[in-house]
Amino acid sequence: MTESKLGNLPLNQVISIKETAFNGGDTIDTYAFHLSEGGNLNLALTDVSFKDKFHISLYEDIDGNGKFSPSIDKYIQDSTTAYVLNDDFGNFFNGDQSIYMSNLKPGNYLAFVDLDSSNDGSASYKFLASNTTRESNILAATVDFGVYLGTPSGFSNHHLNDKHTSDIYKLNVPTGKHVKVTLTESTGQAQMNDIKDVGQDHIDTNYQEIVNHSTGSGQTKTLTIDSGEHYLQVFGVPGQDLATQVQFSSFF
């Protein structure tokens, strides 16, 4: 087990760590960190090695010792596994893992990265963590289209709340093509950002990589995506439970 102490997560900055876990032995890495003020906690695994599976488990470190105390520390939740549409294996191997939460109280926390299965005896990933005052600045997919094929696609009844503040759709649009995205949500509070990962590091640095915002008022918002690789971020507001519908059009 690798034990890493990250200290206090500074507001609106991303901590990025490249790690390797090995199968056949102890396959859990632990990251201890502190939140000096509440905000939006964002944790992710990206760049997962081929045909390998991990997940993140988040705990509150009640005794603050940076180590797991089973009878004391409080489980919070596990990560969301990216839904990979072009996964020929049907097992969603090497998909991103993410936890996007809000309204966590200041305190000490532990994130466990657990290797579920390995293809060849070793596995690697990138671990990302941030505490933000607004939507996530980490770009880890919850839905991964790969190359978008132009077939209209819809995702309904996806809930945004304090335990899941964002859905991030990753898609690569072919040259010369455009896709219209429509977001429907009954209260009109959900929004969309179109983000291009300029640094190819899964980080929206200083929120400067947002290339477009949704437009429209009320229950329906729209956004047009051009060619290239995009992260479409759908996000809500703290303290609300919002049921969203997101529709991707055919090419135009």
Secondary structure, DSSP 8 states (H G I E B T S, - for coil): --EEEEEE--BT-EEEEEEEEETTS--EEEEEEEESS--EEEEEEES--TT-EEEEEEEE-TT-SSS--TTTSEEEEE-EE-EETT-TTSS-TT--EEEEEE---SEEEEEEEEEEE-SSSEEEEEEEEEEESSS--B---SEEEEE--S--EEEEEEEEBTTB-EEEEEEEE-TT--EEEEEEETTS--EEEEE--TTSSSB-GGG--EEEE-B--TTEEEEEE-SEEEEEEEE--TT--EEEEEEE----
